[in-house]
Amino acid sequence: MNELIAIIDDEPDIRELVAIHLKKGGFRTALFPDANRFFDWQENNLPDLIVLDLMLPDMDGIEVCKVVKNDKRLANVPIIMLTARTDEIDKVLGLEIGADDYLTKPFSTKELVARVKAVLRRSEKTAPERTVFSFEGLTIDFEKYEISVDGESINLTLTEFRILKILMRKPGYVFNRDRILQELWGEDKIVIARTIDVHIKNLRDKLGKYGKYIQNLRGIGYRIQL
């Protein structure tokens, strides 16, 4: 699991309560008392899902949802709205706003965790998988396992290619070593986390000047920042 959930709510008790139960459910959390702090944070981070209160001090949840859905980077991040205003539910879930689900306050934390898991499952099934990617002089065809740098084909090992595909799935998102290991080899305990460092070093070297876009956040993990 290990998905990152952003919680935006101006009530500290609710933020902490939601975070505690999501962590118990196997998720990581990032907490924000208002929209502005979330938007500052997301410039260098990408959540897997946003739990968003409808009533915020600086920008109401409806406006936040609109901004998220119109942002190229954030558009596919699912949103669960928290609201005490049942009269807003149709608007929250409708085409005007486009939230993925909602809970009315007061709510059961068990129900919230279940909704988070369900929305994430749905988003994984419906998200379109991009097979060809181009950036400056870098072209990657994930379906054909082909990659070129400034028009010249380069050879990656299958593991290097799979790591690149993992990172490219969510540009800006930080994948820790354990998650990369899990996606590559499942529960194989023979492979150690430092193996990832070696593969990524080789991948960077082969990408030449584009290798710099694969960033190591010491003690946290790796991301590709384009």
LUMLUMDO-713379 format. One record per residue: residue in three letters; x, y, z of N, C-alpha, C, O in turn. Coordinates in steps of 0.05 Angstrom, whole numbers, padded with zeros to 5 digits. Layout:
N
REC     r       nu       nv       nw      cau      cav      caw       cu       cv       cw       ou       ov       ow
REC   ALA        X        Y        Z        X        Y        Z        X        Y        Z        X        Y        Z
...
This chain:
226
REC     r       nu       nv       nw      cau      cav      caw       cu       cv       cw       ou       ov       ow
REC   MET    00017   -00024    00000    00000    00000    00000    00018    00025    00000    00029    00032   -00021
REC   ASN    00021    00038    00022    00040    00060    00025    00033    00085    00009    00050    00103    00006
REC   GLU    00009    00087   -00001    00001    00111   -00016    00001    00135    00003   -00004    00134    00027
REC   LEU    00005    00159   -00010    00007    00184    00005   -00020    00198    00003   -00029    00205   -00019
REC   ILE   -00032    00204    00026   -00058    00217    00027   -00054    00245    00039   -00044    00248    00061
REC   ALA   -00063    00265    00024   -00063    00293    00034   -00089    00298    00048   -00111    00294    00037
REC   ILE   -00088    00309    00072   -00111    00315    00088   -00113    00345    00092   -00095    00357    00105
REC   ILE   -00133    00358    00081   -00136    00387    00083   -00161    00393    00099   -00184    00390    00089
REC   ASP   -00157    00401    00124   -00180    00407    00142   -00170    00427    00163   -00148    00423    00174
REC   ASP   -00186    00448    00168   -00177    00468    00187   -00181    00460    00216   -00173    00474    00234
REC   GLU   -00194    00437    00221   -00198    00428    00248   -00176    00408    00256   -00176    00386    00245
REC   PRO   -00158    00416    00274   -00135    00399    00280   -00143    00371    00291   -00129    00352    00285
REC   ASP   -00164    00370    00307   -00172    00344    00318   -00180    00325    00295   -00174    00301    00296
REC   ILE   -00195    00335    00276   -00203    00318    00253   -00179    00310    00237   -00177    00286    00229
REC   ARG   -00161    00329    00231   -00137    00322    00216   -00122    00299    00229   -00114    00279    00216
REC   GLU   -00117    00302    00255   -00101    00282    00269   -00116    00255    00271   -00104    00234    00267
REC   LEU   -00142    00256    00275   -00157    00231    00277   -00157    00216    00251   -00153    00192    00250
REC   VAL   -00161    00231    00229   -00161    00218    00202   -00133    00207    00197   -00131    00185    00186
REC   ALA   -00112    00222    00203   -00085    00213    00198   -00078    00187    00213   -00066    00169    00202
REC   ILE   -00086    00186    00239   -00081    00163    00255   -00093    00138    00243   -00080    00117    00241
REC   HIS   -00118    00140    00234   -00131    00116    00224   -00122    00109    00195   -00121    00085    00188
REC   LEU   -00114    00128    00180   -00103    00122    00153   -00075    00109    00156   -00069    00090    00141
REC   LYS   -00059    00118    00176   -00033    00105    00180   -00037    00076    00189   -00022    00058    00181
REC   LYS   -00057    00071    00206   -00063    00044    00215   -00071    00027    00191   -00067    00003    00190
REC   GLY   -00083    00040    00171   -00092    00026    00147   -00069    00022    00126   -00074    00011    00105
REC   GLY   -00045    00031    00133   -00022    00027    00116   -00015    00050    00098    00001    00047    00079
REC   PHE   -00027    00073    00102   -00022    00097    00085   -00002    00116    00099    00001    00116    00123
REC   ARG    00011    00132    00082    00026    00155    00092    00008    00180    00090   -00011    00181    00074
REC   THR    00013    00200    00107   -00004    00223    00107    00012    00249    00107    00034    00250    00117
REC   ALA   -00001    00270    00096    00010    00297    00097   -00014    00315    00105   -00035    00314    00092
REC   LEU   -00010    00331    00126   -00032    00346    00138   -00030    00376    00133   -00008    00387    00135
REC   PHE   -00053    00388    00126   -00053    00417    00120   -00078    00430    00132   -00100    00420    00129
REC   PRO   -00074    00453    00146   -00097    00467    00157   -00112    00485    00137   -00134    00495    00143
REC   ASP   -00100    00489    00114   -00113    00506    00094   -00103    00499    00066   -00084    00484    00063
REC   ALA   -00116    00510    00046   -00110    00504    00018   -00083    00514    00010   -00068    00501   -00005
REC   ASN   -00076    00539    00018   -00050    00551    00009   -00026    00534    00017   -00008    00531    00001
REC   ARG   -00026    00523    00041   -00004    00506    00049   -00002    00481    00033    00019    00471    00027
REC   PHE   -00026    00470    00026   -00026    00446    00009   -00014    00453   -00018    00003    00438   -00029
REC   PHE   -00023    00475   -00030   -00013    00482   -00057    00017    00488   -00057    00031    00482   -00077
REC   ASP    00027    00499   -00036    00056    00503   -00034    00071    00476   -00033    00091    00473   -00046
REC   TRP    00060    00458   -00017    00072    00432   -00014    00072    00415   -00039    00091    00402   -00046
REC   GLN    00049    00417   -00054    00046    00399   -00078    00065    00407   -00101    00067    00392   -00120
REC   GLU    00078    00430   -00099    00096    00438   -00120    00120    00418   -00122    00131    00414   -00143
REC   ASN    00126    00405   -00099    00148    00386   -00099    00139    00358   -00090    00156    00340   -00086
REC   ASN    00113    00354   -00088    00102    00328   -00079    00076    00323   -00094    00063    00341   -00103
REC   LEU    00070    00297   -00096    00045    00289   -00110    00031    00268   -00093    00040    00246   -00090
REC   PRO    00007    00275   -00083   -00008    00256   -00067   -00022    00236   -00085   -00027    00241   -00108
REC   ASP   -00029    00213   -00073   -00044    00193   -00087   -00074    00199   -00085   -00090    00191   -00102
REC   LEU   -00082    00213   -00064   -00110    00219   -00059   -00111    00243   -00040   -00093    00247   -00024
REC   ILE   -00132    00259   -00043   -00136    00282   -00025   -00162    00279   -00010   -00183    00274   -00021
REC   VAL   -00160    00281    00017   -00184    00283    00034   -00188    00313    00040   -00171    00325    00052
REC   LEU   -00210    00324    00031   -00213    00353    00030   -00239    00362    00044   -00260    00353    00037
REC   ASP   -00235    00380    00064   -00259    00391    00077   -00272    00412    00060   -00258    00428    00046
REC   LEU   -00298    00413    00060   -00312    00432    00043   -00309    00461    00053   -00307    00480    00037
REC   MET   -00307    00464    00080   -00305    00491    00091   -00277    00496    00101   -00268    00485    00121
REC   LEU   -00262    00513    00087   -00234    00520    00094   -00232    00550    00099   -00249    00565    00087
REC   PRO   -00213    00560    00114   -00211    00588    00120   -00203    00606    00097   -00211    00629    00095
REC   ASP   -00186    00596    00079   -00175    00613    00058   -00188    00609    00031   -00190    00627    00015
REC   MET   -00197    00584    00026   -00210    00578    00000   -00229    00554    00005   -00220    00534    00017
REC   ASP   -00253    00556   -00003   -00271    00534    00004   -00264    00509   -00013   -00251    00512   -00034
REC   GLY   -00273    00486   -00003   -00265    00461   -00016   -00274    00459   -00045   -00260    00446   -00061
REC   ILE   -00296    00471   -00052   -00305    00471   -00080   -00285    00484   -00098   -00279    00474   -00120
REC   GLU   -00275    00507   -00090   -00255    00521   -00106   -00229    00505   -00107   -00216    00504   -00128
REC   VAL   -00221    00493   -00084   -00197    00476   -00084   -00200    00453   -00104   -00181    00448   -00120
REC   CYS   -00223    00441   -00104   -00228    00418   -00122   -00227    00427   -00151   -00215    00413   -00168
REC   LYS   -00237    00451   -00157   -00236    00461   -00185   -00207    00466   -00193   -00199    00458   -00216
REC   VAL   -00191    00477   -00175   -00163    00483   -00182   -00148    00457   -00187   -00133    00454   -00206
REC   VAL   -00153    00437   -00170   -00140    00411   -00172   -00147    00398   -00199   -00130    00388   -00213
REC   LYS   -00172    00397   -00205   -00182    00383   -00230   -00173    00398   -00255   -00173    00386   -00277
REC   ASN   -00166    00423   -00253   -00157    00438   -00277   -00127    00440   -00278   -00116    00453   -00297
REC   ASP   -00113    00428   -00259   -00084    00428   -00259   -00074    00403   -00273   -00082    00381   -00266
REC   LYS   -00056    00406   -00292   -00047    00384   -00308   -00034    00362   -00291   -00038    00338   -00296
REC   ARG   -00019    00370   -00271   -00005    00351   -00254   -00024    00337   -00235   -00021    00313   -00229
REC   LEU   -00044    00351   -00224   -00061    00341   -00203   -00088    00329   -00213   -00102    00317   -00198
REC   ALA   -00094    00333   -00239   -00120    00327   -00249   -00130    00299   -00243   -00154    00294   -00239
REC   ASN   -00111    00279   -00243   -00119    00251   -00239   -00118    00243   -00210   -00123    00219   -00204
REC   VAL   -00112    00261   -00192   -00112    00254   -00164   -00141    00254   -00153   -00154    00274   -00154
REC   PRO   -00150    00231   -00143   -00178    00230   -00134   -00182    00246   -00108   -00163    00250   -00092
REC   ILE   -00206    00256   -00104   -00213    00273   -00081   -00237    00261   -00066   -00258    00255   -00079
REC   ILE   -00235    00259   -00040   -00258    00253   -00023   -00264    00277   -00007   -00247    00287    00008
REC   MET   -00288    00288   -00009   -00296    00312    00005   -00309    00305    00032   -00324    00285    00034
REC   LEU   -00303    00321    00052   -00316    00320    00078   -00335    00344    00080   -00326    00366    00077
REC   THR   -00360    00339    00086   -00379    00361    00088   -00400    00357    00109   -00409    00334    00113
REC   ALA   -00408    00378    00122   -00431    00378    00140   -00455    00389    00126   -00477    00389    00138
REC   ARG   -00452    00398    00102   -00474    00411    00087   -00485    00391    00066   -00475    00389    00044
REC   THR   -00506    00377    00074   -00518    00357    00056   -00530    00370    00031   -00533    00356    00011
REC   ASP   -00536    00396    00032   -00547    00409    00009   -00526    00413   -00013   -00533    00419   -00036
REC   GLU   -00500    00409   -00007   -00479    00413   -00026   -00471    00387   -00040   -00454    00387   -00058
REC   ILE   -00482    00364   -00031   -00472    00338   -00041   -00474    00335   -00071   -00455    00326   -00084
REC   ASP   -00497    00343   -00083   -00501    00340   -00112   -00480    00356   -00127   -00470    00347   -00147
REC   LYS   -00474    00380   -00117   -00455    00398   -00130   -00427    00386   -00127   -00411    00386   -00146
REC   VAL   -00421    00375   -00103   -00394    00364   -00098   -00388    00340   -00117   -00366    00338   -00127
REC   LEU   -00408    00323   -00121   -00404    00299   -00137   -00410    00303   -00167   -00405    00286   -00183
REC   GLY   -00421    00326   -00173   -00430    00331   -00201   -00407    00340   -00219   -00384    00342   -00210
REC   LEU   -00414    00345   -00244   -00394    00353   -00264   -00382    00379   -00257   -00359    00385   -00265
REC   GLU   -00396    00396   -00242   -00386    00423   -00236   -00360    00421   -00220   -00342    00437   -00224
REC   ILE   -00359    00402   -00201   -00336    00399   -00183   -00320    00374   -00189   -00295    00376   -00193
REC   GLY   -00333    00351   -00191   -00319    00327   -00199   -00304    00313   -00177   -00285    00298   -00182
REC   ALA   -00313    00316   -00151   -00301    00300   -00130   -00308    00271   -00134   -00328    00265   -00147
REC   ASP   -00292    00252   -00124   -00296    00224   -00129   -00314    00211   -00109   -00327    00190   -00115
REC   ASP   -00315    00222   -00085   -00333    00211   -00064   -00335    00232   -00042   -00322    00253   -00043
REC   TYR   -00353    00227   -00023   -00357    00246   -00001   -00365    00231    00024   -00375    00209    00023
REC   LEU   -00360    00244    00047   -00371    00235    00073   -00383    00259    00087   -00371    00280    00087
REC   THR   -00405    00255    00100   -00417    00276    00116   -00407    00275    00145   -00405    00253    00156
REC   LYS   -00402    00298    00156   -00394    00299    00184   -00419    00298    00202   -00439    00310    00196
REC   PRO   -00416    00284    00225   -00394    00268    00234   -00393    00242    00219   -00414    00232    00210
REC   PHE   -00369    00231    00215   -00366    00206    00200   -00350    00186    00215   -00336    00192    00235
REC   SER   -00352    00161    00207   -00337    00139    00219   -00310    00138    00205   -00308    00137    00181
REC   THR   -00289    00137    00222   -00262    00135    00210   -00258    00109    00196   -00243    00107    00176
REC   LYS   -00271    00088    00205   -00269    00062    00192   -00281    00064    00164   -00270    00053    00145
REC   GLU   -00303    00079    00162   -00316    00083    00136   -00299    00099    00118   -00297    00094    00094
REC   LEU   -00285    00120    00129   -00267    00137    00113   -00245    00120    00101   -00239    00122    00077
REC   VAL   -00232    00103    00117   -00210    00087    00107   -00220    00068    00085   -00206    00064    00065
REC   ALA   -00244    00057    00089   -00255    00039    00069   -00260    00055    00043   -00256    00044    00021
REC   ARG   -00270    00079    00045   -00275    00096    00021   -00249    00102    00007   -00248    00101   -00018
REC   VAL   -00229    00109    00022   -00202    00116    00010   -00192    00092   -00006   -00183    00095   -00029
REC   LYS   -00194    00068    00006   -00184    00044   -00008   -00201    00039   -00034   -00190    00032   -00055
REC   ALA   -00227    00043   -00032   -00244    00038   -00055   -00239    00058   -00077   -00238    00050   -00101
REC   VAL   -00236    00083   -00070   -00231    00104   -00091   -00204    00099   -00104   -00201    00102   -00128
REC   LEU   -00184    00092   -00089   -00157    00086   -00100   -00159    00062   -00119   -00146    00063   -00140
REC   ARG   -00174    00042   -00112   -00177    00019   -00130   -00190    00027   -00156   -00181    00019   -00178
REC   ARG   -00210    00043   -00154   -00225    00052   -00178   -00206    00069   -00196   -00206    00066   -00220
REC   SER   -00191    00087   -00183   -00174    00105   -00199   -00152    00090   -00213   -00144    00097   -00235
REC   GLU   -00142    00068   -00201   -00121    00052   -00214   -00132    00038   -00238   -00118    00035   -00259
REC   LYS   -00157    00029   -00237   -00169    00014   -00259   -00176    00033   -00282   -00175    00024   -00306
REC   THR   -00183    00058   -00276   -00193    00076   -00297   -00171    00094   -00309   -00175    00106   -00330
REC   ALA   -00148    00096   -00295   -00127    00115   -00304   -00115    00104   -00330   -00107    00081   -00331
REC   PRO   -00115    00121   -00351   -00103    00112   -00376   -00073    00109   -00373   -00059    00126   -00361
REC   GLU   -00062    00088   -00385   -00033    00083   -00383   -00020    00094   -00408   -00026    00087   -00431
REC   ARG   -00001    00112   -00404    00013    00125   -00426    00035    00107   -00435    00051    00099   -00419
REC   THR    00036    00101   -00461    00057    00082   -00470    00081    00095   -00484    00103    00084   -00484
REC   VAL    00077    00119   -00495    00099    00134   -00507    00102    00161   -00494    00082    00175   -00490
REC   PHE    00126    00167   -00486    00132    00192   -00472    00155    00206   -00486    00175    00194   -00492
REC   SER    00152    00232   -00490    00174    00248   -00502    00179    00273   -00485    00160    00287   -00477
REC   PHE    00204    00279   -00479    00211    00303   -00465    00238    00312   -00475    00259    00298   -00473
REC   GLU    00238    00337   -00487    00262    00347   -00499    00273    00326   -00518    00259    00318   -00537
REC   GLY    00298    00316   -00515    00309    00297   -00533    00306    00268   -00523    00319    00250   -00534
REC   LEU    00290    00264   -00503    00286    00237   -00492    00259    00226   -00501    00238    00238   -00497
REC   THR    00260    00202   -00513    00235    00189   -00522    00235    00160   -00511    00254    00145   -00514
REC   ILE    00212    00153   -00498    00210    00127   -00486    00184    00114   -00496    00162    00126   -00495
REC   ASP    00186    00089   -00507    00163    00074   -00515    00161    00050   -00495    00176    00031   -00498
REC   PHE    00143    00052   -00476    00142    00031   -00455    00130    00005   -00466    00136   -00016   -00455
REC   GLU    00114    00007   -00487    00102   -00017   -00498    00123   -00034   -00514    00124   -00058   -00512
REC   LYS    00140   -00020   -00529    00161   -00033   -00545    00187   -00036   -00530    00206   -00049   -00541
REC   TYR    00189   -00026   -00506    00214   -00026   -00491    00237   -00013   -00507    00259   -00025   -00509
REC   GLU    00231    00010   -00518    00251    00025   -00534    00255    00052   -00521    00236    00065   -00512
REC   ILE    00280    00062   -00522    00286    00088   -00511    00309    00101   -00527    00328    00087   -00535
REC   SER    00306    00126   -00532    00327    00140   -00547    00333    00167   -00534    00316    00180   -00522
REC   VAL    00359    00174   -00535    00369    00199   -00524    00380    00215   -00547    00400    00207   -00559
REC   ASP    00368    00238   -00553    00376    00255   -00575    00379    00239   -00601    00398    00243   -00617
REC   GLY    00359    00222   -00606    00357    00207   -00631    00374    00181   -00631    00372    00166   -00651
REC   GLU    00389    00176   -00611    00406    00152   -00610    00394    00132   -00591    00389    00138   -00567
REC   SER    00389    00107   -00600    00378    00086   -00584    00398    00078   -00562    00422    00076   -00567
REC   ILE    00387    00073   -00538    00404    00063   -00517    00392    00038   -00506    00368    00033   -00508
REC   ASN    00409    00021   -00494    00400   -00005   -00484    00398   -00004   -00454    00417    00001   -00440
REC   LEU    00374   -00010   -00444    00370   -00013   -00415    00364   -00042   -00409    00353   -00056   -00425
REC   THR    00373   -00050   -00385    00365   -00077   -00376    00335   -00076   -00370    00323   -00055   -00367
REC   LEU    00323   -00099   -00368    00294   -00101   -00362    00288   -00087   -00335    00268   -00073   -00332
REC   THR    00305   -00092   -00315    00301   -00080   -00289    00303   -00049   -00290    00287   -00035   -00278
REC   GLU    00323   -00039   -00305    00326   -00010   -00308    00301    00002   -00321    00291    00023   -00314
REC   PHE    00291   -00012   -00342    00267   -00002   -00356    00243   -00002   -00338    00227    00016   -00338
REC   ARG    00240   -00023   -00322    00217   -00025   -00304    00219   -00003   -00282    00198    00008   -00275
REC   ILE    00243    00003   -00272    00246    00025   -00253    00238    00051   -00265    00224    00067   -00253
REC   LEU    00247    00056   -00290    00240    00081   -00304    00210    00083   -00307    00198    00104   -00304
REC   LYS    00197    00061   -00314    00168    00061   -00318    00153    00067   -00292    00134    00082   -00292
REC   ILE    00163    00056   -00269    00151    00062   -00243    00153    00092   -00237    00133    00104   -00229
REC   LEU    00177    00104   -00241    00181    00132   -00235    00164    00150   -00254    00153    00170   -00245
REC   MET    00162    00142   -00279    00148    00158   -00299    00118    00157   -00295    00103    00174   -00305
REC   ARG    00109    00137   -00281    00080    00134   -00276    00069    00158   -00261    00046    00166   -00265
REC   LYS    00086    00170   -00244    00077    00193   -00228    00100    00213   -00226    00114    00213   -00205
REC   PRO    00105    00229   -00246    00127    00248   -00244    00123    00266   -00220    00101    00276   -00215
REC   GLY    00144    00270   -00205    00143    00287   -00181    00137    00272   -00156    00142    00281   -00134
REC   TYR    00127    00247   -00159    00120    00231   -00135    00145    00216   -00125    00160    00206   -00142
REC   VAL    00149    00215   -00099    00172    00202   -00088    00166    00173   -00081    00148    00168   -00065
REC   PHE    00180    00155   -00094    00178    00126   -00088    00200    00118   -00070    00223    00122   -00077
REC   ASN    00194    00107   -00046    00215    00097   -00029    00226    00070   -00040    00213    00057   -00056
REC   ARG    00249    00063   -00030    00262    00038   -00041    00244    00014   -00037    00242   -00004   -00054
REC   ASP    00232    00012   -00013    00216   -00012   -00007    00193   -00015   -00027    00186   -00037   -00036
REC   ARG    00181    00008   -00035    00158    00006   -00054    00168   -00002   -00081    00155   -00018   -00095
REC   ILE    00192    00008   -00090    00203    00000   -00116    00209   -00029   -00115    00204   -00044   -00134
REC   LEU    00222   -00039   -00093    00228   -00067   -00090    00203   -00084   -00092    00202   -00104   -00106
REC   GLN    00182   -00075   -00078    00157   -00090   -00078    00145   -00093   -00106    00135   -00114   -00114
REC   GLU    00146   -00071   -00121    00135   -00071   -00148    00152   -00088   -00168    00141   -00100   -00186
REC   LEU    00178   -00089   -00163    00196   -00104   -00180    00196   -00134   -00174    00195   -00151   -00192
REC   TRP    00198   -00140   -00148    00203   -00168   -00140    00183   -00179   -00120    00187   -00202   -00110
REC   GLY    00163   -00165   -00114    00143   -00175   -00095    00155   -00180   -00068    00168   -00162   -00057
REC   GLU    00150   -00203   -00057    00159   -00209   -00029    00186   -00223   -00028    00193   -00234   -00008
REC   ASP    00201   -00222   -00050    00227   -00235   -00050    00246   -00220   -00030    00254   -00198   -00035
REC   LYS    00252   -00233   -00008    00268   -00221    00013    00298   -00222    00008    00314   -00210    00022
REC   ILE    00306   -00236   -00013    00335   -00239   -00019    00346   -00213   -00030    00369   -00205   -00024
REC   VAL    00330   -00198   -00045    00339   -00173   -00056    00339   -00151   -00035    00320   -00148   -00020
REC   ILE    00361   -00137   -00032    00364   -00116   -00012    00358   -00088   -00025    00361   -00084   -00049
REC   ALA    00351   -00070   -00008    00343   -00043   -00017    00365   -00029   -00032    00359   -00014   -00051
REC   ARG    00390   -00033   -00024    00412   -00019   -00037    00415   -00027   -00066    00428   -00013   -00082
REC   THR    00404   -00050   -00073    00404   -00059   -00101    00392   -00037   -00119    00400   -00033   -00142
REC   ILE    00371   -00024   -00109    00357   -00004   -00124    00376    00019   -00131    00376    00030   -00153
REC   ASP    00393    00027   -00112    00412    00049   -00116    00431    00042   -00140    00436    00060   -00156
REC   VAL    00440    00018   -00141    00458    00010   -00163    00444    00011   -00190    00455    00022   -00209
REC   HIS    00420    00000   -00191    00404    00001   -00216    00399    00030   -00225    00401    00036   -00249
REC   ILE    00392    00047   -00206    00386    00075   -00213    00411    00090   -00221    00409    00107   -00239
REC   LYS    00433    00084   -00209    00459    00097   -00218    00464    00090   -00247    00471    00107   -00263
REC   ASN    00461    00064   -00253    00466    00055   -00281    00446    00068   -00300    00453    00075   -00322
REC   LEU    00421    00070   -00291    00400    00082   -00308    00407    00112   -00313    00405    00121   -00336
REC   ARG    00415    00126   -00293    00423    00154   -00296    00446    00157   -00316    00446    00174   -00334
REC   ASP    00466    00140   -00313    00489    00141   -00330    00481    00137   -00360    00491    00151   -00377
REC   LYS    00463    00118   -00364    00455    00112   -00392    00438    00135   -00404    00438    00139   -00428
REC   LEU    00423    00149   -00387    00406    00171   -00396    00422    00196   -00402    00412    00215   -00413
REC   GLY    00448    00196   -00395    00465    00219   -00401    00455    00244   -00387    00450    00244   -00363
REC   LYS    00453    00266   -00402    00445    00291   -00390    00417    00291   -00379    00410    00308   -00362
REC   TYR    00401    00271   -00387    00374    00270   -00376    00373    00254   -00350    00352    00253   -00337
REC   GLY    00395    00242   -00343    00396    00227   -00318    00392    00245   -00293    00383    00235   -00272
REC   LYS    00397    00271   -00296    00394    00289   -00273    00365    00292   -00265    00360    00301   -00242
REC   TYR    00346    00285   -00282    00318    00288   -00275    00309    00266   -00255    00288    00268   -00243
REC   ILE    00325    00245   -00253    00319    00225   -00232    00333    00234   -00207    00358    00234   -00205
REC   GLN    00318    00242   -00187    00329    00254   -00163    00327    00235   -00139    00308    00221   -00136
REC   ASN    00349    00236   -00123    00350    00220   -00099    00344    00239   -00075    00360    00257   -00069
REC   LEU    00322    00235   -00061    00316    00250   -00037    00327    00233   -00014    00314    00214   -00005
REC   ARG    00350    00240   -00004    00365    00224    00015    00347    00216    00039    00334    00233    00052
REC   GLY    00347    00191    00044    00331    00180    00067    00301    00177    00061    00286    00167    00077
REC   ILE    00293    00185    00037    00264    00183    00030    00260    00165    00006    00246    00145    00008
REC   GLY    00272    00171   -00017    00269    00154   -00040    00276    00169   -00066    00292    00187   -00065
REC   TYR    00264    00160   -00088    00271    00171   -00114    00246    00182   -00128    00223    00173   -00123
REC   ARG    00250    00202   -00145    00229    00212   -00162    00241    00221   -00188    00265    00226   -00190
REC   ILE    00224    00224   -00208    00232    00237   -00233    00218    00264   -00235    00193    00265   -00233
REC   GLN    00234    00285   -00237    00223    00312   -00236    00229    00325   -00263    00251    00333   -00269
REC   LEU    00208    00327   -00279    00211    00339   -00306    00201    00367   -00307    00202    00380   -00328
